[in-house]
Amino acid sequence: MAADILVTGATGKLGRVLMEELRERGLAARGMSRSAPGMVRADLVSGEGLAAALGGVGLVIHAATDGRRDVVAARRLLSALGADQRLLYVSIVGVDRVPLPYYRQKLAVEGLVRDRGGSIFRATQFHDLIFMIARGLARLPVVPYPAFDFQPVDTRDVARRLGAVAAALGSGAAPV
Ligand SMILES: NC(=O)c1ccc[n+]([C@@H]2O[C@H](COP(=O)([O-])OP(=O)(O)OC[C@H]3O[C@@H](n4cnc5c(N)ncnc54)[C@H](OP(=O)(O)O)[C@@H]3O)[C@@H](O)[C@H]2O)c1
């Protein structure tokens, strides 16, 4: 496998922490963004910059999302990916069971990734998301109790595990 790892969504809540984790592990990682300085510029929806962004990359950790066009973005990414380039897709626990429109999108992307021989990494909701939902609900005069169960996770824990998987994919060993 070529040495470099490309992280899509590197400016996001998970991506930022993941970039630090990969660097701490001594892995050669670059982040992709549509506009952030110091990152590889590419747009997964338009496809602009994508081919150049993938040059010399052995593993793509796909953590980008815009919540609406993730299937289009995934198709673009998959069609630009070379046969020897690996893909690790960050998804969400329960996408196969909870019929939210966003989850349906993620499930569709999982299918595309699997068909291409890529790997799926599912995480539960990040603490920030649960906090944002709770803060929004707290503005109401009566706070509804959401009828779903969740077990949120710290993005640092997700990044640590993803880092271990990425390192193992590079060395051919099983992640521990
Ligand atoms: N949030 C949660 O609770 C949670 C839980 C489990 C799994 N996940 C999954 O984890 C992943 C990361 O989530 P997050 O919450 O960290 O995301 P986020 O903070 O919303 O960040 C989204 C990222 O996607 C990038 N992006 C959006 N559209 C793009 C496009 N057209 N081309 C290239 N990049 C684009 C953005 O980069 P620029 O704006 O810099 O271009 C940004 O870095 C997602 O797949 C999400 O479904 C999230």
The ligand as an SDF file (V2000), in Angstrom:
LIG
                    3D

 48 52  0  0  0  0  0  0  0  0999 V2000
  -21.7940   13.5760   14.3310 N   0  0  0  0  0  0  0  0  0  0  0  0
  -22.0780   12.3670   14.8550 C   0  0  0  0  0  0  0  0  0  0  0  0
  -22.6540   12.2430   15.9470 O   0  0  0  0  0  0  0  0  0  0  0  0
  -21.6320   11.1190   14.1240 C   0  0  0  0  0  0  0  0  0  0  0  0
  -21.7480    9.8610   14.7440 C   0  0  0  0  0  0  0  0  0  0  0  0
  -21.2980    8.7120   14.0770 C   0  0  0  0  0  0  0  0  0  0  0  0
  -20.7790    8.8240   12.8020 C   0  0  0  0  0  0  0  0  0  0  0  0
  -20.7250   10.0570   12.2140 N   0  0  0  0  0  0  0  0  0  0  0  0
  -20.1690   10.1460   10.8560 C   0  0  0  0  0  0  0  0  0  0  0  0
  -18.8360   10.6100   10.9920 O   0  0  0  0  0  0  0  0  0  0  0  0
  -18.4860   11.3600    9.8200 C   0  0  0  0  0  0  0  0  0  0  0  0
  -17.9710   12.7250   10.2490 C   0  0  0  0  0  0  0  0  0  0  0  0
  -19.0190   13.4140   10.9180 O   0  0  0  0  0  0  0  0  0  0  0  0
  -18.7610   14.8690   11.5510 P   0  0  0  0  0  0  0  0  0  0  0  0
  -19.8930   15.1040   12.4990 O   0  0  0  0  0  0  0  0  0  0  0  0
  -17.3520   14.9620   12.0120 O   0  0  0  0  0  0  0  0  0  0  0  0
  -18.9750   15.7850   10.2500 O   0  0  0  0  0  0  0  0  0  0  0  0
  -18.9800   17.3740   10.1840 P   0  0  0  0  0  0  0  0  0  0  0  0
  -18.4220   17.9780   11.4280 O   0  0  0  0  0  0  0  0  0  0  0  0
  -20.3650   17.7970    9.7600 O   0  0  0  0  0  0  0  0  0  0  0  0
  -17.9540   17.6920    9.0040 O   0  0  0  0  0  0  0  0  0  0  0  0
  -18.2990   17.4270    7.6790 C   0  0  0  0  0  0  0  0  0  0  0  0
  -17.0480   17.4170    6.8440 C   0  0  0  0  0  0  0  0  0  0  0  0
  -17.3870   17.0340    5.5040 O   0  0  0  0  0  0  0  0  0  0  0  0
  -16.6890   17.8640    4.6080 C   0  0  0  0  0  0  0  0  0  0  0  0
  -17.4820   17.9960    3.3810 N   0  0  0  0  0  0  0  0  0  0  0  0
  -18.8110   18.2690    3.2790 C   0  0  0  0  0  0  0  0  0  0  0  0
  -19.1740   18.3040    1.9890 N   0  0  0  0  0  0  0  0  0  0  0  0
  -18.0650   18.0470    1.2600 C   0  0  0  0  0  0  0  0  0  0  0  0
  -17.8060   17.9700   -0.1210 C   0  0  0  0  0  0  0  0  0  0  0  0
  -18.7490   18.1660   -1.0540 N   0  0  0  0  0  0  0  0  0  0  0  0
  -16.5460   17.6870   -0.5330 N   0  0  0  0  0  0  0  0  0  0  0  0
  -15.5440   17.4980    0.3740 C   0  0  0  0  0  0  0  0  0  0  0  0
  -15.7300   17.5640    1.7080 N   0  0  0  0  0  0  0  0  0  0  0  0
  -16.9750   17.8500    2.1440 C   0  0  0  0  0  0  0  0  0  0  0  0
  -16.4970   19.2020    5.3210 C   0  0  0  0  0  0  0  0  0  0  0  0
  -15.3200   19.8080    4.8260 O   0  0  0  0  0  0  0  0  0  0  0  0
  -15.1980   21.3310    4.3050 P   0  0  0  0  0  0  0  0  0  0  0  0
  -16.4360   22.0740    4.7770 O   0  0  0  0  0  0  0  0  0  0  0  0
  -13.9220   21.8350    4.9670 O   0  0  0  0  0  0  0  0  0  0  0  0
  -15.0910   21.2140    2.8510 O   0  0  0  0  0  0  0  0  0  0  0  0
  -16.3060   18.7460    6.7660 C   0  0  0  0  0  0  0  0  0  0  0  0
  -14.9340   18.4900    7.0160 O   0  0  0  0  0  0  0  0  0  0  0  0
  -19.7660   11.4190    8.9470 C   0  0  0  0  0  0  0  0  0  0  0  0
  -19.7250   10.3850    7.9920 O   0  0  0  0  0  0  0  0  0  0  0  0
  -20.8770   11.1380    9.9460 C   0  0  0  0  0  0  0  0  0  0  0  0
  -22.0280   10.5660    9.3640 O   0  0  0  0  0  0  0  0  0  0  0  0
  -21.1030   11.2020   12.8240 C   0  0  0  0  0  0  0  0  0  0  0  0
  1  2  1  0
  2  3  2  0
  2  4  1  0
  4  5  1  0
  4 48  2  0
  5  6  2  0
  6  7  1  0
  7  8  2  0
  8  9  1  0
  8 48  1  0
  9 10  1  0
  9 46  1  0
 10 11  1  0
 11 12  1  0
 11 44  1  0
 12 13  1  0
 13 14  1  0
 14 15  2  0
 14 16  1  0
 14 17  1  0
 17 18  1  0
 18 19  2  0
 18 20  1  0
 18 21  1  0
 21 22  1  0
 22 23  1  0
 23 24  1  0
 23 42  1  0
 24 25  1  0
 25 26  1  0
 25 36  1  0
 26 27  1  0
 26 35  1  0
 27 28  2  0
 28 29  1  0
 29 30  1  0
 29 35  2  0
 30 31  1  0
 30 32  2  0
 32 33  1  0
 33 34  2  0
 34 35  1  0
 36 37  1  0
 36 42  1  0
 37 38  1  0
 38 39  2  0
 38 40  1  0
 38 41  1  0
 42 43  1  0
 44 45  1  0
 44 46  1  0
 46 47  1  0
M  CHG  2   8   1  16  -1
M  END
$$$$
